[in-house]
């Protein structure tokens, strides 16, 4: 029985010689495989294909050179991912509360009419709550934005460590894409498109080369970006109705309403952003 058990382990489930090795989880990404050995150290897996020694179970992975890296460099930082998730969640929650008080404040302004602009008028509780939550939400949003850019940059570096070839939106683009006027409505999404595709390819210890090009971006990321662009467009519209000291309370109420709508859309966008970030992180751990 012991001899039979050993023979089954050596031959594998389909009776083909694997040299005592169980094949690694390769999925559909069978790069570097062949129908016949390309070198004497290649080994035969249970699927009848030959693989290089670096794909053998238990094989040592060099920590540098040749596009081969260890999991500590090819996976996105879990701690940084959690930090981004928490900060964006807090910012989104704060903006959502701000939006709630903003709509209430706008309703009060409409009720006050021109008296809303009266000099010396005491602020209402709703007005104070609105101002306080806007300040908190804006502060956390800025911290979350900086942390998110750092996350994108480190994620791009992890993609480089996987040996992804023919990438365009990497390196400095992961930072500069957010600060270029007008272009920042498009470029950051292109950066995320690449990251999604790169990390959808499981890393097996060898360079993924151009395999990521055949992957598709997710609809989840498209929805996040559509909401983000929508919030920017609505915010831009608010500039055209921004009240001055001589305008009516109704105009001021319109400006507050648009601001509140912008914050509500931004908060929703933040929820989807966290989902996209965590999805890419999970991909990177495979």
Order of alpha helices (4+ residues) and beta strands (2+ residues): alpha-beta-beta-alpha-alpha-alpha-alpha-alpha-alpha-alpha
